Amino acid sequence: MRRFFEAVWQEKNIEAWLFSPLSLLYAFGWWCYTLVYRLGLKKAAHLHQPIVVIGNLVAGGSGKTPFTVWVVEQLQEKGLQVVVGASGYGSPKSESATLAPDGELDPKVWGDEPALLRLRLPETPLIVGRDRVRAAEICAEKFPDSVLVMDDGFQHLRLKTDISIIIEPRGGNDFCFPAGPYREPKSLGYPRADRVLRHFDDLNLFGPSVVDADTGESIETGKVDLITAIGDPNRLIMMLQGAGYDVVESKILTDHDPLDAPNLIGNLGRERYLVVTSKDFVKLRNHPEISGRKIAVADYQLRPKDENEFIDWLVKKCNESKT
């Protein structure tokens, strides 16, 4: 079903127009939801300063998590203490908010994005759960002098944030669910954002780097197999092909699939490297079928076209929100 709608969302085709009345109802519901806050009938909680949210308006992969990692690293280089928040979508820890323990996180318990964030930012405190208000409370209690950077959560209006950044991928029609990919109307989302960073217009896309999972060394171009469960697998395949890799056999699963099924991998990777993303690798690294296969991890990076200007702006906004 998800694949069907992802195909519908690519353009304003006849299927999209058929679903458009439902999209109008959805958009109206969102307008009413935001109106409640705009009129002051509900108050957004402001529990910690500064709070940075890195979100998007569309469903699926936009590169939020790798961009979040880069932002955290840049803020830390500027001397700021940073805490990361993530929803842990689909995991048992997603219902409230919990400060994650030190060390490797099991994606079955904590979610795939938190497991990846811990892998990339092992020394950074991480709060997991969809209750963003509770996450901010934990941050204020445990790390009162920190910057809270949230991976996703732009639509969580219960929490007042200080800096909102939207990552906007290319492609797709302009409809809201279910006729299109938008979580909310652009006319409501864009004005709430402090920065809208669009792929290729405002962001450079680097990669993919494809390295051996054991040695960390780049692998030679040529024939590879692929298994992945990410939001935009077609972009990954096109990037691999553009870098000189020929994807011979592939297995594409839905975003956030736990990748723990028996006989998941089958014959993939028996004769050549099996390519996965970092988000896939944190779930596959302990899978029994991985043993004896050559695994390569593919990653791409999103960077603002003017990195210095962006970080200077972000640090200034963070400092201003403390006063």
C-alpha positions in Angstrom: 0.0 0.0 0.0 2.8 2.4 0.9 4.5 1.8 -2.4 1.3 2.6 -4.2 0.9 5.9 -2.6 4.6 6.8 -3.0 4.0 6.3 -6.8 0.9 8.5 -6.7 2.8 11.2 -4.8 5.3 11.7 -7.6 3.1 13.9 -9.8 -0.4 15.3 -10.1 -1.7 12.2 -11.9 -5.3 10.9 -12.1 -4.9 8.9 -8.9 -3.7 11.9 -7.0 -6.7 13.9 -8.2 -9.0 11.1 -7.2 -7.7 11.3 -3.6 -7.6 15.2 -3.6 -10.9 15.6 -1.8 -9.5 13.7 1.1 -6.4 15.8 1.0 -8.6 19.0 1.3 -10.2 17.5 4.4 -6.8 16.7 5.8 -5.5 20.2 5.1 -8.5 21.7 6.7 -8.0 19.7 9.8 -4.4 20.9 10.0 -5.6 24.5 9.5 -8.0 24.1 12.4 -5.2 22.5 14.5 -2.8 25.4 14.0 -5.6 27.9 14.5 -6.1 26.7 18.0 -2.5 27.6 18.8 -2.6 30.9 16.8 -5.7 32.1 18.8 -4.1 31.1 22.1 -6.8 28.5 22.9 -3.9 26.2 23.5 -0.4 27.3 24.7 2.7 25.7 23.4 5.1 24.7 26.3 8.4 26.5 26.4 10.5 24.5 28.8 14.1 24.8 27.6 16.2 27.2 25.6 17.4 27.0 22.9 15.5 24.2 21.1 16.4 23.5 17.4 14.1 21.3 15.4 15.2 19.8 12.1 12.1 18.6 10.3 10.4 18.4 7.0 6.9 18.8 5.5 6.9 15.6 3.4 6.8 11.9 4.4 9.7 9.7 3.7 13.4 10.3 3.6 14.8 13.9 3.3 18.1 13.5 4.9 17.1 14.9 8.3 19.2 12.4 10.4 22.6 12.9 8.6 22.0 16.6 8.6 21.2 16.5 12.3 24.5 14.7 13.0 26.4 17.4 11.1 24.6 20.2 12.9 25.4 18.7 16.3 29.0 18.2 15.4 29.3 21.8 14.2 27.7 23.2 17.3 30.0 21.1 19.5 33.0 22.5 17.6 31.7 26.0 18.5 31.9 25.0 22.2 28.2 24.5 22.8 26.8 21.6 24.9 24.3 19.7 22.8 21.6 17.1 23.5 19.8 15.2 20.7 16.1 14.3 20.6 14.6 11.6 18.3 11.2 10.0 18.2 12.2 6.4 18.0 9.4 5.8 15.5 7.8 2.4 15.9 9.9 1.3 18.9 8.7 0.6 22.5 10.5 3.7 23.7 8.6 6.0 21.4 5.5 6.5 23.5 6.9 8.9 26.0 10.4 10.3 26.3 13.5 8.6 27.9 17.1 9.6 28.3 19.0 6.8 26.6 21.7 4.9 28.5 25.3 5.1 27.3 26.6 2.6 24.8 25.1 0.8 21.8 21.4 1.0 21.4 19.2 -1.9 20.2 17.1 -0.6 17.3 14.3 -3.0 18.3 14.0 -1.2 21.6 15.0 2.3 20.8 14.3 2.7 17.1 16.6 2.8 14.0 17.3 6.6 14.0 18.3 6.7 17.7 20.5 3.7 17.2 22.1 5.5 14.2 22.5 8.7 16.2 24.2 6.9 19.0 26.6 5.2 16.5 27.5 8.6 14.9 27.4 10.7 18.2 28.5 8.2 20.9 29.3 10.9 23.5 26.2 13.1 23.0 23.2 12.7 25.3 20.2 11.3 23.5 16.5 11.6 24.5 14.1 9.2 22.7 10.4 9.4 22.4 7.5 11.1 20.6 6.5 13.3 23.6 8.6 16.3 22.7 7.4 18.3 25.7 8.6 15.6 28.1 11.9 15.4 26.1 12.4 19.2 26.7 11.5 18.7 30.4 14.2 16.0 30.7 16.7 18.2 28.9 16.0 21.2 31.2 16.3 19.0 34.3 19.5 17.1 33.3 21.3 19.5 30.9 20.1 23.0 31.7 22.9 24.8 29.8 22.6 22.7 26.6 21.1 23.2 23.1 18.4 20.6 22.4 18.5 19.6 18.7 15.5 17.5 17.6 15.6 15.1 14.7 12.1 15.7 13.3 9.2 17.1 15.3 8.3 20.2 13.3 4.6 19.3 13.4 4.7 18.9 17.2 3.0 22.2 18.0 2.7 21.4 21.7 6.3 22.4 22.2 7.5 25.9 21.4 10.8 25.8 19.6 13.3 28.6 19.1 14.8 27.6 15.7 13.0 25.6 13.1 14.8 24.2 10.0 13.0 22.4 7.2 14.8 20.0 4.9 12.9 19.9 1.6 13.7 17.2 -1.0 12.9 17.6 -4.7 10.1 15.8 -6.4 6.5 15.0 -5.6 3.3 16.8 -6.1 2.0 19.6 -3.8 -0.9 17.7 -2.3 -1.3 16.8 1.4 -2.0 13.2 2.5 -3.3 11.0 1.0 -3.0 12.4 -2.5 0.5 13.8 -1.9 3.5 13.5 0.4 2.8 16.6 2.5 2.2 16.3 6.2 0.7 19.8 6.3 0.0 22.5 3.7 3.1 24.4 2.6 1.2 27.6 3.2 1.1 26.7 6.9 4.5 25.1 7.3 6.9 27.5 5.5 5.9 30.6 7.6 6.7 28.7 10.8 10.2 27.8 9.7 13.3 30.0 10.3 15.1 28.4 7.4 13.9 26.2 4.5 16.8 24.3 2.9 16.0 22.7 -0.4 18.0 19.9 -2.0 20.3 21.2 -4.6 19.1 24.8 -4.3 20.3 25.4 -0.7 22.0 22.1 0.1 24.9 20.2 -1.6 24.6 16.5 -1.7 27.9 14.6 -1.3 28.4 10.9 -1.8 27.8 8.2 -1.7 30.8 7.0 0.2 30.8 3.2 0.1 33.1 1.6 2.6 33.8 -1.9 3.9 31.9 -2.3 7.2 34.9 -4.0 8.8 37.8 -2.1 7.5 36.3 1.3 6.8 38.1 1.4 3.4 36.4 2.4 0.2 35.3 -0.5 -2.0 36.0 -0.6 -5.7 33.2 0.3 -8.1 31.5 -2.5 -9.9 28.8 -5.0 -9.3 27.1 -5.0 -5.9 23.9 -6.2 -4.2 21.7 -4.0 -2.1 19.2 -4.4 0.8 17.7 -1.3 2.4 14.7 0.0 4.4 14.8 3.7 4.0 12.4 6.4 3.0 13.8 7.1 -0.5 15.5 4.0 -1.9 15.4 5.1 -5.5 17.6 8.1 -4.7 20.1 5.7 -3.1 20.1 3.4 -6.1 20.6 6.4 -8.5 23.5 7.7 -6.5 25.2 4.3 -6.4 24.8 4.0 -10.2 26.1 7.5 -10.7 29.2 6.7 -8.6 29.9 3.6 -10.8 28.2 0.8 -8.9 26.0 -1.7 -10.8 23.2 -2.9 -8.5 22.7 -6.5 -9.7 20.2 -7.8 -7.1 18.3 -5.7 -4.6 15.7 -6.1 -1.8 13.8 -3.0 -0.9 11.7 -2.9 2.3 9.5 -0.2 3.7 11.0 2.5 5.8 11.6 1.5 9.4 11.4 -2.2 8.7 13.2 -4.0 11.6 15.2 -6.1 9.1 15.1 -9.0 11.5 13.1 -11.6 9.6 14.6 -15.1 9.1 15.9 -15.7 5.5 15.9 -12.0 5.1 19.1 -11.8 3.0 18.9 -15.0 1.0 21.6 -15.1 -1.7 22.3 -11.4 -1.6 26.0 -10.7 -0.9 27.2 -14.2 -1.5 29.1 -13.4 -4.7 29.8 -9.6 -4.3 29.5 -6.9 -1.7 26.1 -6.3 -0.1 25.5 -2.6 0.2 23.4 -1.2 3.1 23.0 2.3 4.5 24.1 3.2 8.1 20.5 3.2 9.1 20.2 -0.4 7.8 23.5 -1.4 9.3 22.6 -0.7 12.9 19.7 -3.2 12.5 21.6 -5.8 10.4 24.9 -5.9 12.2 23.7 -8.7 14.6 21.6 -10.6 12.0 22.8 -14.2 11.8 22.8 -14.1 8.0 25.4 -11.4 8.0 28.2 -13.8 9.0 30.6 -14.5 6.3 29.3 -11.9 3.8 31.1 -8.8 2.7 29.1 -5.8 3.8 29.6 -2.3 2.6 28.0 0.8 4.1 26.8 3.6 1.8 26.3 7.1 3.1 25.7 10.5 1.7 26.0 13.9 3.3 23.9 17.0 3.1 25.6 20.4 3.6 24.5 24.0 3.2 26.0 25.6 0.2 27.5 28.2 2.5 28.4 26.2 5.5 30.1 29.0 7.5 27.1 31.4 7.0 24.7 28.8 8.1 26.6 27.8 11.3 27.3 31.4 12.2 23.5 32.1 11.8 22.6 29.1 13.9 25.0 29.9 16.7 23.8 33.5 16.8 20.2 32.3 17.0 21.0 29.9 19.8 22.8 32.6 21.8 20.0 35.0 21.2 17.4 32.5 22.5 19.3 32.2 25.8 18.8 35.9 26.6 
